[in-house]
Amino acid sequence: MIKNYRKDIDGLRAISVVIVILYHAGLKIFSGGYIGVDVFFVISGYLITGIISKEIEMGSFSFQQFYERRIRRILPALYFVMLSTLPLAWLLMMPEDFKDYGKSFLGILTFVANVIFFNEDSYFTTNSDLKPFLHTWSLSVEEQFYIIFPFLLIILNRFSYTKRKTIEIIFLFFILSLLLSEYFLHNYPSKYSFYLLPFRAWEMLAGSLIALIGQKRSLNTYMQDHVPKWIYDLISAFGIILIIYCVYFYDQTTQFPGFSAFVPVVGAVLILKSNEYHQEGIVPKILSFSPLSYIGLISYSLYLWHQPIFAFFRLYQVKHDELSHQTISIAILLMTLLSLFSYKYIETPFRNRKNISYRYVLLILSSVTLILFSASAYIYINQGVASRLNLPQSVENSFKRKTNEECMLRKYTQDSMSILEKCTLGLANNNNVDFVIMGDSHAFSLFKIFDEAAKVRMQKGLIFSLTGCPSVKSIYLIGDKNNKNCDEFNEAIYNFVVNNKIKKVFLATRWNAYTESYTYDDLNLFGFSVSHLGNPSGSDDFIIKFSESIKFLKNNGIEVFVLTQVPLQRLLKSPQYVYRNYANKDSVEFNLSNLSIDRKIFDKYQMKSLKMFSDNLDEDHIIHTDTVLCNSQKCAIGDYNGSYYFDDNHLSENGANKLVGLIEKYL
């Protein structure tokens, strides 16, 4: 049976929060530490279902009291952390990031933070480290679950279902959610199954099931009297081993959640259930060790504080490097001290009904909600309040790129071609199309300069761009088959240029992500999983398909040019951070010199793609962007007058303008 208080559960909470913290610290040995959240989900379902179902049986369940407990538990500490981070965010964050920060507040306040982050990047992207409240996605999932779940239990009780029937129905929901999670994981971008409740509910339902099973007296009696105690020790130890396995062998490339999440969930289930029957065992005694269980007590505050602290340390250092061990140690010490404070002076008083009445809790939280909502709305409506930075308008403009976003597709559909055929470059009124530029978002970044160069040459061109889709036939990105339809897009574009007898085609893509790796840190890894004809493959296969694409165009009498990838910078999300202290010219110039990527590093990074180009095209048809953007020492982010980049790998209009003269030569 579930006891009123079990120290071992707090010990399991401690393990969960510690592995999550060390994962977000960037320690590679804890590459699968994100599974700590899955363990939290199981614990939550186990404890709260036990409380709800017991109260329903006794006829004492009250929705008001249940949600009062949730409000007292969740909101005071959360609001305190949100308020505390506002000044730092104001000082450190650049407009685009600050705007997203404000939007995340709106999501938190309305319990849809998971939906907000779902509509942004994947949880495992590099930029996610810079989002102070990314971790609140899990709080939103939990609260959405507990808006629905008590009603389900009440309905099942009203229909006088037996405990067994209730368990069977919840088990069906568990299976359905798990299967949906696995299906969406392999047929849609992983962020669907990662962020959204229907694909995460099974993890909390796993805890719910073992809580309900624990309330069957006949089963409990049998388990207590007939199963040797050492069996429970083995089961609990095996649960710990499963969690440790996931922490060390899972990483960002693991297909997650889906069936992969089943392993840590089962681990948590085994620990909770076996310890319930044998609380004097070895594992529960270890988990009940006072320092460990105390970390469990403050685990909620630790969870709230850790991500903002790591994010602000990363934002402060500007350069996109891993945090040093010294910085990590300071961050962990700081979050521990802040967690001790918020647990003692925020969490504990608000959870005690004798200290603060529910009326005053609502009054205080309503006031803070209004403050936070007003602040976040102001930040979001004012586009991140760029006026804070006091940057000259010319520098402010240097971070921007062409804004006709309709010409950069997010997904290819049957209507896409009619849209893209209106994305003309140069002399739009000319009857014939002289050239086409095609590719991913890197092609789109060159919109303006191709437009200007085409006007100088009195030509007409078209641009075909699908974000995240390389301009190569017969491939698609694994996981994006039903999302972007990359292979269908390229098939349509290649057929268009052949059928319309286009004279010249320019290919622009983030080549190195497919031939080398996504970042400099992963030179031995393959950045995007690339596939053709549905078979998983790597960069060698991409190179083969590139060669076939070039031959296809040449065989149809089309002259092909390829633009090399612009230098990738080791930056945070926005180059604006380089110009943060603009009034201090020495500081900006130091940042530009220190942060601009070394020419030797970039040359090494593009070796494979350059060979791919030279094996299929003569030198006159390879447009080397680095001849303009780099000198012998550095590939510059920009100069004191402004940035050449929109982010760490796309040129801004200011940077693209430097290529106009180069492009004119090839039209």
N, C-alpha and C positions, 0 to 999 in steps of 0.2 A: 504493500500500500504506500501511497505518497505521504511522507511525513510532513509535519508543519515546516521543518527546516532541515535541510541536508547540506552539511558543509561540503560534501564531495561534489555537489552540483556547482557550488561556487568555485571549487577547484577546477572543474571542467570549464567553467566560464573564464577563469584566469588563463588557462591554456589557450582557449579560443581567442581571447583578446590579444594575448602576447604574440601569437603567430600572425595575426592580422597586422599588428603594429610593425613587426619585424619584416613582413612582406612589403608594407608600404614604405619602410625605411630603405628598401632597395637591396636588402641582403640576399644574394643569390641562393644561399643555402636554404632560405625559406621561400623558395620560388613558388610553392603552392600554398602559402600562408593564407591566401584569400578564402580557403575552405573553412576558416574559422567562423565566417558568417553563416555557413551552412550548419555548423554545429550549434551556433546560437539559435537558428531557426528551430532546430529539433528541441532544444532545451525549452524554448518559448512555448512551442506547441504542447510539450509534455506538462509543464507546470500550469499553464493557464487553462488547458482543457481539464486537468485534474480539479482545479478550483471551480470552474463553471459547472461541470457535470455533477460534482458533489453538491453544489448549491441548488442545482435544479432538482436533484433527487430529494433534498431536504425541503424543497418548496420555498427557499429563501433567496433564490437568484433575483437580482434586480439589475436591469440595464443601466439605470442611473448610477448605482453603486459600482458596477463593473467599469463603466466609462470614466467615472470619477477616479477610480484606482489607476486607470491607464493615463489619464490626464496628469495626475499627481506624479506618476512614475516617469513619464516621458518628457513633458513640456518644460518644467522649470529649468532643469539642467540644460536642455537643448536651447532654450531661449537665452540663457545666460551665456553660453558659448557663442551664439550668434551675435549677441550684442557686443561681446568682448572683441570679436574679430573685426568689427566695422572700421575702427580707426586704422588698423593695420592694412586692411584692404584698400581704404581710401588713399593711404600713403604709397603702397607698393604696387597696386594693380593698374595695368594699362586699360584704356577705355573698353576694348572689346572683352577682355577678361572680366573687368569690373561689371560690365553689363550682364555677362553670364552669371556672375556672382549674385547680382540683384535678382536675376531670373530664378536662380536656384533657391533664393529665399522665398520667393512667391510659391515655388513648388513645395517647399518644406511646410509653409504655413497652411497650404491646402491639401497636404498629404498626397501629393502627386510628384514628389521629387524624382521618383523612379521613372516616371513618364518624361519629365524634363530631360533627364540624362539619357534616356533612351533615344530622344530626338537629337542628341548631340553625338559625340564620339563613342566608340566602344570603350568599355571599362578598362581594357588592356592597352589602350593607346598611350603613347608617351605623354601626351598632353593631359591625360587624366590625373597625373601626379600634381598638376598645378591647380586643381579645382578643390578649394578648401572644404566644400561640403558634398563631395561626390559620395562619401560613405553613407549619407542620409537616405540613399535609395533603399537601403534595407529597412530603415525605420518606416518608410512609406509603404513598402510591401507588407510589413507586419501589421500596420494599422489598417490597411485595406482588408487584410485577412480577418482581423478582429471586428471589423464592421459587419462582416458577413457571417462568420462562423458561429457566434452565439445564437443567431437566428436559426441556423441549421439545427443546432442541438435542441433548441426549444421546439421547433417543428417536429423533430423526430420524437421528442418526449410527448408532445400533444397527441400524436397518433398512437401513443402507448406502445411504441416499438420496444421489444426486449433489448437488453444490453447487447446481446449477440447480434440482433438485427441492425442496431445502430452501428456497431463496429463494422458489419458487412457493408453497409451503405457508405460509410466514411472510407472504407478500404477501396471501394469502387472509384470514389473521387480521387483517392491517392493514386491509383493505377492510371486513371485518365490523365491527370495532371503530369505524371511522370512520362507517359507515352507522348503527350503533346510536347513536353520539353525536349525529348529526344528527337521527335520529328522536326520541330522548328529549328533545332540546332543544326540539322544537316540539310535543311531545305531553304532556310532564310538566314540572314545575318544573325550571328550568335547573340547580339544584343536583345533580340526578341525574348529568347528563353532565359537570358541573364537577368533582365530588369523587370519583366512584367509578371504580375501576380499569378495568372493562370498556369505559368510554367514553373513557378516557385512554390505554389501552395502545397504540393506533395511533401515538401521537406518539413513544414509545420504539421501537416497531417500525419507524418510518421511519428512525431512526438505525441500527437493526439491519440493515435491508435494504441501506443504502449501505455498511455495514461488510462485509457478506457479499459484495456485488457487487465490492468492492475486493479480495477475495481470489481472484478469477478471473484467473489470470495472462494468459490469452490476451486478455481484455478490457483489462487494464491495459497490455499491450504495445501494443495497437492505439491506445488513448487517448493514450499517451505519444508514439507515433511519427507518428500521422496527424492529430491535432487541433492546430491552431495555438495557441500559448500565449496569444495575445491573446483567443481565445475564452473561455479560463478566467477571464481578467481580467474580461471582460464578465459572465460568469455569476455570478462571485463578487460583483461590484458590484451586479448585479441582486438578489442575495440580500440584501445590505445594504439596498437600497432597499425591498424588501418588508417588512423588519423595521421600518425607520423609518416607513414608511407606516402600519403597524399601531399603532405607538407614538403617533402624532399624530392618527390618524383613528378609531381604536377608542376606546370609552369604556364606561361602565357600562351603557349602553342597547344595546350590540352583542349580538346573539344569539351567545352564546359558551359552550362551544367549538364543536363541530360543524364545519361547513365553514369558518366564520370562522377557526378555529384552523389550518386547512390553509395559510393564507397565510404566517404566521410560520414554520410547520413547513417549508414548501417553501423559504423564505428560508434557514433554518438548514441544510437539506440541500444547497442549492446552494453555500453558502459552504464547508461541510465537504468536499464532494466535489471541487469545482473546486480548492480549495486543496491537496487531497491530490495532485492531478495536477500542480499548478504552484505549488510553495511559494516560488518566487522572484518571484511576481506582486506587483502593487501592493497589493491588499487583504491578502494574508497578511503582507506587510511592515509594513503599517500596524497590523494586529492583533498583530504580534510586537513592536511598540514596547515597550521594557522597562517603563516605568511602567504601561502598559495590561496587559501580560501579568502583572505582579506583582499588580495588582488581581484578576486572574483566579485567581492562586494563593491569595489570601486570600478568594476569593469565597464559599466555604462558610461561613467564620466571619462574613463580612459579612451573608450571608443569614440566618444564625441570630440575629445581634444586632439587625438593623434593626427588626423588628416589635416586639419587647418594648420597645425604647427609644422608638419613636414612641408606642406604646400608653401607656406610663407618663407620658410628657410630656402626652398628652391627658387622662389621668386626673387628673393634678396640676392642670391648669388648670380643671377642672370644667365650664366653659361649653363648649357644643358649637359652637365656632368652628374655622376652619381654623388650623393652626399658623402662626405668623408666620415670615417668612423668617429672622429672627434665631434663633428656636427651632429651625427646621429645620437651620440651619448648625451650631448647638451640638450637636444630635442626631447629625448626620452626623460631626462631629469626634469625638464620644464613641464612636460605633459603630466608627469607623476605628481608634481607639486600642485599644479592647477587642478588635477583630478581629486587630490586629497581635500583641497579647499572646497571644490564644488560639491563633493560628496557630503562633507560635514556641514557646510553652511547653506547649501541649496537643496540637494536631493533629500537629505534626512529630514529637515524641518518641514518641507512641503509634503512628504509622504505621511507624516504623522498628523492625524486628524485632530489630535488634542492641541497641537501647536498652532495650526492655521485652519480655520473653518473652511468648508468648501465654498462658501459665499465669498470669502476674501481671496481664496485661490482663484476663483473665476474673475474677480475684480482685477487682481494683479495681472493675471495672464491675458485678460482682455486688453488691458492698457498696453502691455508689452507687445501684444499682437498688432495693435494699431500702430505703434511706433515702428515695429519691424516692417509691417506692410507699407507704411508711408515711405520709409527709407528705401526699401527695395523697389517700389514703384517709381520713385524719383530717379534712382540709379538707372533703372531699365528704360524709362521714358526718355531720359536725357542721354541715352547711348553711352553710358559709362562715364559721363561728366568729364569730357576731354579737357574742359577749361581748367581743371585742377593742375594740369601739367605745365601750363604757360609756355607751350611750344609755339614758335613762329608758324604761321599758316602754311608756308612753303614746306616746312619739315612735316607738319601734320599731314599734308597732302601726299607726301612721299611714301606713306605707308599704304596708299590705296591702290586698287586695280580697277580695270574696266568694270562697270556696274551692270551691263546688259546681261544679267544672269540667265535670261531665257535661252541664251546661246550655249550654255553649259548644262547639259542634261544630267539629271541625277539617276534617271532610269530611261531605258529605251522602250518605247511603245509604238504601236502602229501609227500614231499621230506624229511621232517625233520628226520624221523626214519633212513633213510639210512645215514644221516650225523651223528646222535648221536651214531649209532652202531659202528662208528669208534673212538669214544671218550673213549678209553680203559684206564684202570688203572692197575698198576702192570705189570704182565707178559703178554704182548700183544699177544705173540705167543702161549699161551695155547689154547687148543681147547675149553674147557668149561669155561663158565662165572660163577664164584663163587658167586658174589654179585652184587647188583645194588644200587647206591645212587641216589635218585630222590628228586626233589623239585624246589624251586625258586632260586634266585641269591645267597641265603645263602648256598645252596647245592654246587653251583659252587665255592664259596669261599673256599671250603674244598677239591677241586680237588687235589692239590699237596700233602696234607697229606694222603689222601686215596691212592694216587698213591704210595707214599713211604711206607706206612704201608703194602700195598698189595705186594710190592716187598719183604719186609722182610718175609711175610707169604707165599711167593711163590704162590700167587693167582692172578686171573684176575678179574677185575671188569669193570663195565660201569657206566657212569654218565649221567643222563637225567635231564636237567635243562632248565626251561622256566622262564625268569625273571617276577616277579610279579604274579606268579601262584603257589598257595599252592598245596602240593602233596596229595590231597584228591579227591576221585572220586565224580563225579556227581555235581560239583559246577562250577560256572564261576563268574567272576567279572562283575557286572553290568556296562555297558558302554564299556566293552572290548570283548563282545561276538563275534563281527566280526573283532576284532583286533588281539588278541592273541590266541583265540580258546583254552582257558585253559581247558575246560571240555573235548574237543577232545584229547588234549595232554595227560591228565591223563588216559583217557580210553585206548589210544594206549599203554601207558607205563605199565599199570596194566595188560593188555592182554599179552604184551610181556613177563613180568616176569612169568606169569602163563604158557604160551605156551612153554617157553624155560626152564621151571622147575628150575628157579633160586632158590638157597638155602636160601640166605639172602637178605633182602631189608633194606636199611637205609633211613629214611625219615628226611629231613632237610628243614626247612621253617622258615620264620619270623612269628612264631606261634602267638605271642602276638598281632600282628596287626589284627588278625582275632578273637581271643578269648577275647582280652581286648580292645585295642585301638592302633592307629598308633603311638602315642607319649605319653610321661608321662603327658603332659598337657591335654590330652583328655580321661582320665581314665573312664569317664562316657559316652563316645561316641564310636561308632563302626567305626574303622578306614577305612577299605575298605567295601564298600557295597557288601556283599556276597550273592549269590543266587544259588539255585539248581532248576533245571527244570523250570527256568525262573521266579520263584516267589521270590520277594524281601524278604529277611530274615536277621537275625542278627547272633550274635555269637552262640546262642543256636543251631541254625540249622547247623552251621559249626561243632559244637561238635558232633552232631548226625551223620553227614556225615563222620567225622573222625572215629567214632566208627564203622560205616558200612564198611569203607575202610579197617580197621585193621582186621575185621572179614572175609572179602573177601580174604585177603592174607593168613590168618591163615587157613581158610577152604581149601585152595589150597596147604597146606603143606609148606608154606613159613615162615621162621623165621623173625620176624619184629623187627627192632630197631628204636628208634626215638632219634634224637639229640635235646636237648633243645636249645632254641634260645640263641645266644650269647648276653651278656649284651648290651642293647641299651645305648649309651652315650648322654649326653646333650651337643652336640657339634655343631659348625658350620659345613658346608658341609665337610670340610677336617680337619683331625687331625693335618695337617701341621701347622695350626695356633697356636697350643700349643707350637710348637718348633720354632716359628718365631724369637725369640731373643735367638738363641741357644748359642751364645757366653756367655750369662749370665745364668750360670747353675742354680742359685737360682731362676731365673725367670721361667725357664722351669720346675723345680721341684715343684715350687709353683703352676704353671698351672696344672701339673699332679695331684697334691694332691687336688687342688680346683675344678677341672673340672671332674675328674673321678667320675662316679656315685656311690652314697652310696649303699652299699649292701642291706640295709633294703628297700630302694626304689625299687630296682630291684626285690627283693624277692616278694614284694607286687604286682609288675607289672606282674609277671609270675604265680601268684597263680592259676588262672583259667586254664591256659594251663597245669600246672603240675598236677592238678586234672584230666584233660582230659586224660593225659598220664597214670596216676596211675589207672584210672577206666578201662583202656583197655589193659594195659601191666603190667607184673610184674616188679619189680624194676631192675632186671638184664638186662632188655631190654630197659631201659631208660638211655641214655648217658648224664650225667649232665656236660655240658661244663663249667658251673660256678665253679665247683670244682677246675678247673685249672686256670680260668681267674679271680677269685675273692678270696679275703681273707675275714676275718670276718667283715672288715670295708668298704672296697672299691672293686669295680670292675675296675681295672686300664685300662686307655687308652693305657698306655705303660710305659716305663721307660726312663731314660736319654739316653740310647743307641738306642732307636727307638720306633716307634709306633706299637701297636698290631692291629691297625685298618686302613682300607682303606678309610672309611668314618665314619659316626656316628653309623653304625650298622653292617657293613661287616668287617670281619677280613681280614687283609693284609696277605701276605705270612708269614711275620715275626710272626704275632699273631697266625696264623693257625698252625705254626710249634710247638707251645706249646701244641697242642692237639695230636701230632703224637703218643706218648706213650699211651694215653688214647684210641685212635682208634684201635691200634694194639691188645688190649685185646679182642676186639669184633669181629675180623675177623677170 
